Amino acid sequence: MKLLFRQRIFSWFDSYDIYDEWGNTVYTVRGQLSWGHLLKIYDARGYAVGTVRERVLTFLPKFEMYLGDRYMGCVRKRFSFFRPVFDLDCNGWQVEGDFMGWEYEITDGQRQVAAISKELLHWTDTYVIDVADGRDGLCALMVVLAIDAEKCSRNS
């Protein structure tokens, strides 16, 4: 299952549209006013299905992920000098790769859960999330949203 992650050009808060490989809208992500990033994920029918919330007042960035109201895990930035490194506490997954160039993967220790790559030459941030099992799509999307939010915070 492939998901195309495209940031909207004109919006006050972080806002994204997530499409399947046939161009159908699968999820819509809307940023909300809050201390730190707060991203609400809605399915194609408009129902809230997930949340990515940045925890403020932490030494290094930390993002909590929720499916509905249920806590799923978090993404933490680890201290490093030359390139960003993230710890992932969700489903026993790990995240590795080149975060500067936006080529990375999520694994469960034995198999690849998702591969993420940034598409170049677009007006807004556009990523392809190639998910091995469609049931992992929403959780993989939340990991990508957290890492993207951290990168946006670092660049502003």
Salt bridges, closest charged atoms under 4 A:
ASP14 OD2 - HIS37 ND1 2.81
ASP17 OD1 - ARG8 NH2 2.78
ASP43 OD2 - ARG45 NH2 3.15
GLU64 OE1 - ARG55 NE 2.91
ASP87 OD1 - ARG78 NH2 2.87
ASP108 OD2 - ARG111 NE 3.16
GLU119 OE1 - HIS122 NE2 3.09
ASP125 OD1 - LYS118 NZ 3.36
ASP133 OD2 - ARG135 NH2 2.61
ASP136 OD2 - ARG111 NH2 3.35
GLU150 OE2 - LYS77 NZ 3.35
GLU150 OE1 - ARG154 NH2 2.89
